[in-house]
Amino acid sequence: MTRGDESDTTARSGLEALQVPGERTAEPKKRVAYFYDQNIGNYHYGPGHPMKPHRIRMCHSLVMNYGLYNKMEIYRARPGSKKEMTAFHTDEYIDFLSRVSPDNMDSYSKEQLKFNVGDDCPIFEGLFEYCQLSSGGSMEGAARLNNGSCDIAINWAGGLHHAKKTEASGFCYVNDIVLAILELLRYHPRVLYIDIDIHHGDGVEEAFYTTDRVMTVSFHKHGEYFPGTGEVRDVGVGPGKYYAVNFPLRDGIDDVTYKSIFEPVIQQVVDWYKPGAIVLQCGADSLSGDKLGCFNLSMKGHANCVAFVKKLNLPLLILGGGGYTMRNVARAWCYETGVAVGQEVGPDMPFNDYYEYFGPDYKLDVKPSNMDNANTLEYLEKIKQQVFENLARSKGAPSVQMQPVPRDLNLSDDEDLDDPERRVPQRLWDKKVVPDNEFEESEDEEMNALNGARYAKSVRHGRVTKSSDGNHSTRSQQRNRTTVDALPAAATRLKSSQDNLAGGESSSNGAHPNGGSSATTKKESDSTEPARDAKIEKDGDIVMGSDTETLAPNSTVPAESATNTTSTSTTTTTTSTPSTTTTTTTTTSTAASAPPSSASTAPAPAATSAVGGSDGRDTEMTEAS
């Protein structure tokens, strides 16, 4: 066997081993809390800047239209406060971020140099509010993991791992990851941080470089690449020595080789360190085709890391990070949200607010390219053995002296903020999780639409159905299937009613666009009859529709007595043939005046009309006179 054949066989066997939840094995049910603020996509770093918060809104649109929101609780996190941010950052730095703006930035020229703000980290409108939303979701996700209200917390707006204690770096201003880990350390003696961003997580490593309560593990591109740190010999100092793990990689690593190093290293770290909680930074710039990246991971290869960490059955905080090809970032994070809730999504993409972004294939998939993999098996094995040796030099799971737990972080789930005018507040809708044995769509279409779910109007009956799933019908549709069954009989009665009411009179009004003719007949008649109780003996029932009350053929309807009553009915009928279109409009007015004692029973002719509404819906009307 040649060397090329051997590598192909290894690649095939490795790809067959790639496995995500929902494909082969059943995963234990996890309680997932998802944090999203609709304003996060409004912020813009500036023209030409690669970092675009809009990608988070695109991801959320896919999450909604795939129906993943039914499997998790959705929260709008409370923005982080200046006091909470200063748990890590200095007061002077946070105060600067809260004061500076594009309007007054010229008066802060010295501070911009001091805090490394200006080039990669520009000053834009709403900068501090953006930092508040990003950090607030991560801190609240950690707090909910602490109090046991969820097993997995997701904040795709977080993961800004480059920010330092006193300066901004690498598009990051406030290090929400450090703030979230500090929140987890209040309850857990040890926390494991895993970084699969293509850039080294230098800000998080630097924050915990001297402590053994946090172990940082980073898989990143090393060499002449930002930020230039993260060599394998960078293992920490003092009490934190050997509690920082770095796995430097070269260009072009693919799914198989990444899996061959990620899983054994993480498994060894977990067995040795025994963390109480895990924070996973899922930077999507390690995907193939990223504008600033040079790795060759597919979407499923990237998601395999999430699936493996999820199987460890530890409290898990999943965060975003880098990623500069917006359509691929949205795809990957949506797919990994499905991995977290245990639901397979794709490959077909539902219609959503940003459907045009995902052309030309419109699929939920990021495929690897044919770039060369510079990571040889010998190189990867050498780095892996060195990492294992460094772990063996550490003291394993360090003990922590028990102390009283400080006051919990204030959560955003505040009943006092509920709208008293709403029967079911938005807070309860967001916390609703649809059970697995629920086979019908819920009737909260309005709430879902406000949260970003797209809906398609049913052209035939005006029903609302989720465009992401055409196999399910709403409860309203199931109640109105009788109307569908009545259509053939209604069409037959419509023709006979036309003949009776039109009287055969017609007038030509012009030519049809397709070469046929169009005729309109109008007949008006006024008559006075004694009022009587009308009873129509039929076999059907009254069918309740969405817009009108529809009388199905063969139905029984008691007509009430009327005194001095005037009724007007208008019937419009359009009949189309391949060459001719005929429109008939009939207006009938009847004035009834009679003593209440007079009564008679007689069958009344029924007129059925199909009127096409301006919104593309068909409304059936049947009137008895």
C-alpha positions, -999 to 999 in steps of 0.1 A, spaced: 0 0 0 13 34 -10 16 63 15 -13 81 -3 -36 51 -1 -28 47 36 -36 83 43 -69 80 24 -78 49 45 -70 67 77 -91 97 67 -121 75 58 -119 56 91 -116 89 110 -146 104 92 -167 74 100 -158 78 136 -170 114 137 -203 113 155 -227 140 167 -259 137 188 -289 126 168 -271 105 143 -263 72 159 -266 72 197 -292 86 221 -280 114 244 -293 120 279 -318 149 280 -302 182 289 -318 214 301 -305 242 279 -307 279 286 -302 301 256 -293 338 259 -300 363 232 -307 401 230 -323 414 198 -302 446 200 -269 427 197 -270 429 159 -274 466 158 -238 474 167 -212 479 140 -174 481 144 -171 503 113 -168 499 75 -143 473 65 -139 458 99 -140 420 99 -159 417 132 -196 419 126 -221 413 155 -248 409 128 -237 373 125 -253 366 159 -287 378 146 -283 356 116 -276 326 138 -306 334 160 -329 335 129 -318 300 119 -323 288 155 -359 301 155 -368 288 120 -354 253 127 -377 252 158 -348 247 182 -363 273 205 -390 246 214 -362 225 231 -347 252 254 -355 281 276 -347 315 260 -336 344 281 -328 380 275 -300 385 300 -297 416 321 -268 438 308 -236 435 329 -230 464 352 -198 484 357 -195 469 392 -197 433 378 -171 441 351 -146 454 376 -145 420 392 -117 415 366 -111 448 348 -98 479 365 -121 507 374 -103 532 353 -106 510 322 -143 503 326 -149 540 333 -132 549 301 -153 525 281 -185 538 296 -176 575 288 -159 574 254 -179 577 222 -173 587 185 -183 623 194 -158 629 222 -130 604 213 -106 633 204 -106 644 240 -95 609 251 -64 605 228 -41 596 257 -65 571 271 -69 555 237 -32 548 236 -31 536 272 -60 512 268 -51 500 232 -83 514 217 -83 527 182 -72 503 154 -83 467 159 -106 478 187 -123 509 173 -146 533 192 -181 530 178 -216 541 187 -230 521 217 -196 505 225 -203 501 262 -238 488 257 -224 462 234 -200 451 261 -228 450 286 -249 426 265 -220 403 257 -208 400 293 -243 399 308 -253 368 289 -222 349 299 -224 359 336 -260 350 339 -254 317 321 -228 309 347 -252 319 375 -279 296 362 -255 267 360 -246 274 396 -281 273 409 -289 242 389 -316 257 367 -299 243 336 -273 219 324 -260 238 294 -260 276 289 -254 292 255 -244 328 248 -232 332 212 -226 369 219 -198 360 243 -164 344 239 -143 376 236 -112 359 249 -85 385 240 -95 413 263 -70 420 291 -74 434 326 -64 470 316 -67 470 278 -86 459 247 -72 435 223 -82 415 192 -117 430 187 -124 423 224 -131 450 250 -145 432 281 -135 396 288 -169 380 294 -152 346 297 -132 356 328 -162 371 344 -182 340 338 -155 317 352 -152 339 383 -190 334 388 -186 296 384 -157 296 409 -181 308 436 -197 273 436 -172 250 419 -137 244 433 -122 239 398 -133 251 363 -120 239 330 -117 263 301 -115 249 265 -108 272 235 -112 259 199 -108 294 183 -80 296 158 -64 323 178 -48 316 212 -70 325 242 -44 347 257 -67 369 277 -82 340 297 -49 322 301 -33 354 314 -61 360 339 -56 326 355 -20 320 348 -10 319 385 -38 298 399 -47 261 400 -84 266 403 -88 271 365 -72 250 339 -70 266 304 -67 244 273 -63 261 239 -60 246 204 -48 273 181 -26 284 152 9 292 163 37 310 146 35 343 128 -1 347 138 -20 369 162 -16 371 192 18 353 189 15 335 223 5 299 232 36 278 229 35 243 243 60 253 270 37 280 283 23 260 313 17 287 340 37 300 369 36 297 407 6 277 420 -7 277 384 23 259 369 12 230 346 -24 242 348 -22 260 314 -23 237 284 -14 249 249 -16 228 217 -1 248 189 -12 238 154 -2 245 118 -22 254 87 -48 232 71 -58 209 100 -88 188 90 -116 170 109 -98 137 113 -65 151 127 -83 176 149 -104 148 164 -73 127 170 -58 153 193 -89 170 208 -107 140 223 -77 123 240 -63 156 254 -96 167 268 -104 133 282 -70 131 299 -75 166 313 -109 159 327 -98 126 343 -67 143 358 -81 177 368 -117 166 377 -134 200 370 -167 209 385 -178 229 354 -166 235 318 -165 267 297 -162 260 259 -153 288 236 -165 279 201 -147 304 179 -158 298 143 -127 312 126 -113 277 127 -138 267 100 -127 262 65 -130 293 43 -129 318 71 -117 353 61 -90 354 88 -85 317 94 -63 291 79 -77 258 93 -98 234 72 -125 222 96 -160 214 84 -191 223 103 -195 188 117 -159 185 126 -162 217 146 -194 206 162 -178 173 172 -159 192 199 -192 204 213 -207 169 212 -177 154 229 -177 179 257 -214 175 262 -209 138 268 -188 145 298 -220 153 316 -207 184 335 -222 218 338 -214 234 304 -212 271 293 -210 274 255 -198 307 242 -191 323 207 -159 340 197 -142 346 165 -156 339 130 -155 364 101 -174 346 73 -208 355 86 -229 328 68 -206 300 80 -205 313 115 -243 314 116 -245 279 102 -220 264 126 -234 280 158 -270 270 148 -259 234 142 -241 234 175 -272 247 192 -289 217 178 -262 195 192 -267 210 226 -304 203 226 -300 169 210 -318 177 178 -303 171 143 -308 200 119 -302 205 82 -291 200 56 -320 218 40 -323 254 52 -357 269 60 -367 303 47 -355 330 71 -348 367 73 -314 363 59 -320 335 34 -301 352 6 -269 352 26 -266 314 24 -266 311 -14 -260 296 -38 -266 262 -22 -288 273 7 -277 244 28 -267 241 65 -232 229 59 -196 241 57 -175 218 37 -137 215 39 -115 226 10 -86 208 -7 -59 228 11 -28 209 23 -26 198 59 7 209 73 1 190 106 19 157 102 11 127 124 46 128 139 42 165 149 8 160 164 19 130 184 50 148 197 29 177 210 3 154 225 29 134 244 45 166 257 11 178 269 5 145 288 39 148 304 31 183 316 -2 171 331 16 143 349 39 169 366 9 188 380 -7 179 413 -39 167 397 -71 180 412 -61 206 438 -82 209 470 -100 241 478 -108 253 513 -145 256 518 -158 291 524 -192 308 527 -207 314 493 -212 351 485 -245 366 474 -258 352 441 -258 373 409 -291 390 402 -309 371 374 -331 386 347 -361 365 355 -380 392 374 -418 388 377 -422 425 385 -413 433 349 -442 413 335 -468 432 316 -500 430 337 -521 433 306 -509 400 291 -524 368 302 -492 349 296 -462 371 298 -432 369 274 -411 355 303 -432 324 305 -433 319 267 -395 320 265 -392 294 293 -415 270 277 -399 238 265 -419 215 242 -418 179 253 -405 153 228 -439 136 226 -456 168 213 -465 163 177 -485 194 170 -473 230 166 -482 253 194 -506 282 188 -482 309 199 -475 320 163 -476 357 172 -450 353 200 -428 332 177 -430 358 149 -419 385 173 -389 364 183 -379 360 147 -397 329 134 -408 332 98 -443 320 87 -459 313 54 -495 319 47 -515 290 34 -529 302 1 -559 280 2 -574 286 36 -554 315 52 -539 292 78 -505 300 94 -479 273 91 -443 273 100 -422 276 69 -395 255 84 -416 224 87 -443 215 62 -452 182 77 -471 196 107 -504 215 108 -517 238 134 -546 228 156 -568 254 137 -561 236 105 -571 202 119 -604 217 132 -612 231 97 -605 200 76 -643 197 72 -642 229 51 -618 213 27 -640 182 23 -670 204 15 -654 222 -14 -665 198 -43 -701 199 -32 -700 236 -27 -687 241 -62 -717 221 -76 -742 241 -57 -724 273 -68 -732 266 -104 -769 259 -98 -771 291 -77 -756 311 -105 -782 298 -130 -810 307 -106 -799 341 -95 -783 354 -127 -813 346 -149 -791 340 -179 -784 377 -184 -748 387 -192 -729 415 -209 -695 416 -224 -669 439 -208 -637 434 -228 -611 409 -238 -592 386 -215 -554 391 -214 -550 355 -226 -571 360 -257 -605 351 -242 -634 373 -232 -647 386 -199 -684 391 -192 -701 407 -162 -738 402 -153 -755 423 -126 -792 417 -116 -809 437 -90 -844 429 -76 -864 444 -48 -893 425 -34 -914 424 -2 -925 392 13 -941 382 46 -915 371 71 -915 335 80 -895 310 100 -873 292 76 -860 257 83 -836 240 59 -834 202 63 -799 190 54 -773 165 67 -742 186 75 -731 210 102 -720 245 104 -682 247 99 -664 274 118 -636 289 97 -608 314 105 -625 345 91 -662 337 84 -688 312 94 -691 287 65 -722 267 59 -712 233 46 -735 217 20 -763 195 34 -765 214 67 -794 223 90 -798 259 100 -829 274 118 -837 308 105 -851 332 131 -882 354 127 -875 389 115 -897 421 117 -890 452 96 -856 437 85 -837 445 54 -811 420 42 -787 424 13 -766 396 -1 -739 400 -28 -726 370 -47 -695 373 -69 -685 343 -90 -655 339 -112 -654 310 -136 -622 303 -156 -616 281 -187 -585 279 -208 -598 306 -231 -626 324 -212 -631 341 -179 -666 350 -168 -674 371 -137 -710 373 -123 -721 396 -96 -756 395 -82 -770 418 -56 -803 409 -40 -822 430 -14 -852 417 5 -873 438 29 -896 417 52 -925 431 72 -951 408 87 -969 401 120 -949 378 143 -977 353 144 -974 344 107 -950 315 101 -944 291 73 -917 266 63 -902 264 29 -868 255 15 -846 285 6 -821 284 -22 -785 286 -10 -759 309 -27 -723 300 -23 -695 324 -32 -658 320 -34 -642 354 -31 -604 358 -35 -590 381 -9 -563 406 -15 -539 387 8 -539 355 -13 -565 336 8 -598 321 -4 -629 327 18 -659 306 14 -694 321 20 -727 304 18 -758 324 25 -795 313 27 -822 338 18 
